[in-house]
Amino acid sequence: MSTAFNRRNWIKSSALMAGAFTLGNPFEFTQPAHAHTTKVPPVTAPPWDFGNMKARLTSNENPFGPSPQAQKVMIDVIKDSWMYAKAGKDELKKMIADMWGVSEDYVVLGAGSTELLMAAAQLYGHKGNKILAADLTYMSLIRRACNDYGAELVTVPLSTDYDYDFNRMSDQVRDDINLVYICNPNNPSGRLTDTAALKSFCAEASKKKPIFIDEAYIDYQKDAADKSMISLVKEGKDVIVARTFSKVHAMAGLRIGYCIATPQNIEKLMLYATDGNALSRPSAYGAIETLKDGAFMDYSRQMNAESKAMLYKTLTDAGYEYIPSDTNFVLFPIRMEGDRFVMEMMKRGVGLKRIHYRDQHFCRVSIGTKENMETFAEAFSELS
Ligand SMILES: Cc1ncc(COP(=O)(O)O)c(C=O)c1O
């Protein structure tokens, strides 16, 4: 089986493969006829043993950074850390605004994009409110809005090839929806959706309801700026775009993120966000520096692509299928119960996540260094 298949071939071969699965077939599911309101399960994680983890492939972190240039600046500014980050965060905000060709009132900074996802959850997550999203997607904003603030989740299933089904989603942008959440590329499927299709969905839907686009992984595309929905914000649409420095920039531990939205929407988010007051001084200056380091971005993407190719080969050689990924993680169906798989891999020093979706157990594996991927391959060979 070739690793270089396109999506269509992947779906075809997956359907053939599916007969071999013992725990159901992820590729021949029947889609529920309608969107439905659903309960949001709390987060559960198997008891990872971080101390003994040889390959930390749990959280879509990027082990290829941070940018050496940014590291140097951060080390230099440590001595000034007795001061708050005011000047640094102001400079960072201006730089981000300039980068996107907007004024600063289109930008809100956060300690990681999580801070801004939480702000949006608080803004839109009142009792009686409804959030529309795909099933499957990233649940952080949704979980907070629904489980902590009393909103309800309305889901539309992904299409059979794990992409968004914009026709169905459009039908569900009803009067009683308060926010539409879209993650692109999507986590955990790893798929980037078609830019034109997303744009046309957002252009129409945003006439009725606000849309939150989570672009945490979009910088894995070299032409991310063209694929971003920030262009819609600039046209004045009711669209909020979230970005992070945690992925391609490899700064997850520094906690830096931002949203671009119209000044009216930024003002609303600011009710619940610190707008950079929660950034540390090294984080603010590190973020400024990494934005200048285009060579590091290229390196980061390249290293990710090389390690991902290794993972694809491991899976293909073992006769496994996977969802071709546009990100730094890969989702693939496994042949045992998810918790057991994750615990067995953990015993072998590999940290992973598992997902149960449409009666199939999946593993989500983050892309690590080549050595990490070798550790994964060795452990996986004992279980596959
Ligand atoms: C889709 C998505 N959005 C947002 C985040 C939050 O990232 P951060 O808070 O580090 O910016 C993550 C983290 O993994 C993610 O996967």
The ligand as an SDF file (V2000), in Angstrom:
LIG
                    3D

 16 16  0  0  0  0  0  0  0  0999 V2000
   -7.1910   23.4950   17.7760 C   0  0  0  0  0  0  0  0  0  0  0  0
   -6.5050   24.0740   18.9460 C   0  0  0  0  0  0  0  0  0  0  0  0
   -6.8130   25.3120   19.3320 N   0  0  0  0  0  0  0  0  0  0  0  0
   -6.2250   25.8980   20.3740 C   0  0  0  0  0  0  0  0  0  0  0  0
   -5.2780   25.2160   21.1130 C   0  0  0  0  0  0  0  0  0  0  0  0
   -4.7000   25.8960   22.3090 C   0  0  0  0  0  0  0  0  0  0  0  0
   -3.4050   26.2680   22.0950 O   0  0  0  0  0  0  0  0  0  0  0  0
   -2.6610   27.3790   22.9660 P   0  0  0  0  0  0  0  0  0  0  0  0
   -3.4880   27.6940   24.1540 O   0  0  0  0  0  0  0  0  0  0  0  0
   -1.3780   26.7420   23.3490 O   0  0  0  0  0  0  0  0  0  0  0  0
   -2.5050   28.5470   22.0650 O   0  0  0  0  0  0  0  0  0  0  0  0
   -4.9100   23.9220   20.7570 C   0  0  0  0  0  0  0  0  0  0  0  0
   -3.9000   23.1970   21.5290 C   0  0  0  0  0  0  0  0  0  0  0  0
   -3.5150   22.0980   21.2740 O   0  0  0  0  0  0  0  0  0  0  0  0
   -5.5550   23.3310   19.6420 C   0  0  0  0  0  0  0  0  0  0  0  0
   -5.2780   22.0890   19.2690 O   0  0  0  0  0  0  0  0  0  0  0  0
  1  2  1  0
  2  3  1  0
  2 15  2  0
  3  4  2  0
  4  5  1  0
  5  6  1  0
  5 12  2  0
  6  7  1  0
  7  8  1  0
  8  9  2  0
  8 10  1  0
  8 11  1  0
 12 13  1  0
 12 15  1  0
 13 14  2  0
 15 16  1  0
M  END
$$$$
